[in-house]
């Protein structure tokens, strides 16, 4: 295991933090669009159907690029890959803030964010596997996955704090600035490339997926699709639904905090199970 630079005492903690923060930057644009749906509807003429198309573009691009993103991540290396992920998230948020005269432009910017999301997961997973011990690995994966509902909570809180005070454009600009602040931390603590074990063999390095493993992966993918599908729909349409029911936009932070609390309880449960084992 190659320890992260400057973190010899607790490499797993910093690896988990970097993985979670990078994931937040990648998914935040999609949830911000959902959280600021009321303001976007007023300024960009975005309807509920348009919101669905825009958010769907994020997840469609992310799904289509997930497989090739694994090869891209392996070729780029850890540091360059995560910097590219943050750069794509920054581009999406800054583009929405400054270059979105009509809601159709959201499709472009959320597509870029979808590419960032596809690239972030193989990188963050590889970082956790390499830097976190097997005893704490499930707990670290739980924290990393909690970054997604944490992004929904952040988007919900941005409505009363920023959107209703300085406007939705400045909300996206501020989140883009926060993504920039992550860059020095990534450069400082991440290795350029995860170590690989050299094995002398005449066999090809790429082996086919074992046949008995395919049904398990297929079932996992289907279950994950159904589970994330319902969660993402809630994240995208919560504020718009509240507004349709004549509730104030501040309900976004209250509604989305429920998903974060549920994920937090799962993390605590995982930690308890690991302690027993």
N, C-alpha and C positions, 0 to 999 in steps of 0.2 A: 504493500500500500504506500503510495506516494503522498505524503502529507501536504496539505495546502500551505503555501508560503505564509509565514508569519503566524501560523496557528498551530504550532506543534503540540500545545497542551490539549486543545479541544478541536481537532480538525473536523469532526463530525458535526459539531454545532454550527460552525461557519458554513460548511457544505450545505446543511439543511436550510440555513437562512438564505443563502444565495439561490438555492433551488426554488424556495418558496417565493422570494421577491421577484425573481425572473418570471415565474409563472404568473404572478399578479400583473406585471407589466404587459404580458402577452394577452391576457384575457380581459383586462380592465376596459379597453375601448368598447367592446361589445356590451358590457353591463352598464357603462356610462351612457351609451345611447338609449338603453332601456330606462335608466334612471332619469334621464333628462328628456324623456319622450314628450312631456307636456310643452316644454320650452321649444323643442325642435319642431313640434307640430305648429306652433304659432309662427315661427320664423321661416321654416323651410317647407311648409305645406305638407308635412308628413302625416299620413293617415295610419290607422292600425295595420292595414295591409302592407303599406310601405315599410313600417317598422318590422314586420315579419320578414319581408324580402331582404332588408338590410342585415338583420341579425342572422338570417339563414345563410347569407353569403359568407359570413364569418365562419360558421360551423361547416359549411360545404367545402370551402377552401382548406380548412384545417383537416377535414376527413380525407380529402383527395391527396393532400401532401404528406400525410402522416407516414406512409411507408417510405417514400423517397427521402423524407426528412431524416430518417435514421441513417441512411448512407451519407447524406450531406453532413450530418453532425459528426460522423466518424472521420470524414475527410477534413473538416475544418479544425477539429480539436476543441477542447473544452473552452478555453478562453475566447477564441475567435468566434466560436459558435454562440456562446451566451451573449457576447457583445453584439453580434448580428441580430440575435433575438430582441435584445433591448432596443437596438437601432430601428428595427421594424415596428416595434410597439410605439416608439417615440414618433416615427414618421406618421403612423396612423393617427395618433392623438393630435399632433401638430397640424396635420392635414385637415382633420375635422374642424379644428379651431380656426384655421385661417383660409382654407380653400374649399369651402362647402357652401356654394350659393344655392344649391337645391339638394333635396334629400337623395337624389340618385347618386350623388357623389359619395354618399355613405357606403354604397356597395363597393366602390374602389378602396376606400380607406379601411373598411372592415375586412375586405379580402386580404389586404396587406397584414392586418392584425391576425387574421386566420393563419397566414404563413408563419408568423411569429409563434403562434400557439402550437402549430405542428412541430416546429423546430425545438421549442422549449422542453418538451416532455422527454425525448430520448436523451437530451443533454443533462437535464436535472436528475433523471433516473440513474444515468451512468455515474454522475457525480456522487449521489447518495450510496450507490452500491460500492464504489471505490473507497469512499472516505468514512463511511459509518460502519461500525462493527455489526456483525450478524445479530447480536442480541438486541440492539436498538434500532435495527433497520426498519422494521415494520412501523415503529413509532415515528421515525423520520419521514417515511412515506406518508403516514397519516397527516403530519404537519404540512408536508408539501401539498397534498391534495386539499387541505384546508385553505390553501391560498386562493382557491377558486371561489368558495363562498365568502372568504375575506374580501375578495374583489367586489362581490355583489354588495357586501356591507359598506365598503368604501364608496361605491357608486350611490348607494342609498343615502349615506350621510352627506354626500356632496350636494344633494338637492337643497336642504335648508341652509347649509353653511356657505356654499358658493353660488349655486345656480340662481337662487332667489335674491342674492345680494349683488354679485358682480356679473352675472350672466353665464350662459352655457359655454360661450366661446372661451372665456377666461378659465372656466372649470377644466376644459380639455387642455388649455395651455399650461395650467398649473400642474396637472398630472403629467404632462410631457416633461416639464421641468424636473419633477420628482424622478422620472425615469433617467434623466441625465445624471442626477446625483448618484444613481446606482453604478454608473460606469467606473468611477475610480475604485470603488470597493471590489468590483469584479476584476479589474486589472491587478489590484494588489494581492488578492487572496487566491485567485484561481490559477491552477497550473495550465501551461500552454496546451498540454495534451495528457490524457490519462495514460498510465503505463500499460504496455502490452507485453504479454509473456511470449517470448520467442520459443517456438517449439520446432525442432528440426524433424521434418517428416516429408515423405514423398507424396502424401495424400493432399488433395486440394483443401485450401483453407475454408472454403464455403461448403458446408454440408447441408443436405436437404433437411427440412423440418421432419422430425419423427412422426410417423403416421398416427401413433396413439395419442400424440399431443394435439393434433389438429382439431378433433371434436371439442376438447376442453377449451382451446383458444377461441373457437367459433362460438361456443356457448357463452364464454366470458364476454366476447365482443357484443353479442346480442343483448345480454343482460345489461351491460354497460350502456348500450345505446338507448334502451328503454329508460334506464334510471337517469342518465344525464339528459335525455330528451325532456322529461317532465320538469327537471330542475331548471333547465335553461329556458323553458317556456315561462316558468314563474319569474325567473330573473329578468326576462325581457319585457313582460307585460304587466308586472305588478303595479308600477306607478301609473301606467296608462289605464289600468282597470280601476284603480282607486279614484283617478280623476273622473272616469266615466260614471262612477257612483257618487260623484259630487263630494269626494273626500279631498282634503288639502294635499298638495304634493309632498308635504313632510311625512306622509305615511310611508314613503319609500324606505326610509331608514328603519322604521319599526317593523315593516313586513319582512324585509330582507334579513334582518337580524335573526329571525327564526331559523333560517337555513344554516347560518353560521353557528348558532347554538347547538343544532343537531350534529353538525360535523365535529364540533368541539367535544361533545359527549362521546362520539366514536373514538376520537383520539385518546381520551382518558381511559376508555375501555381497552384499547389496544395496549396502552402502557401497563394496565393492570394485568393483562394476560401475559405480557412479556415478563413481568416481575414474577409471576407464578411459575413460568417455564424456566 
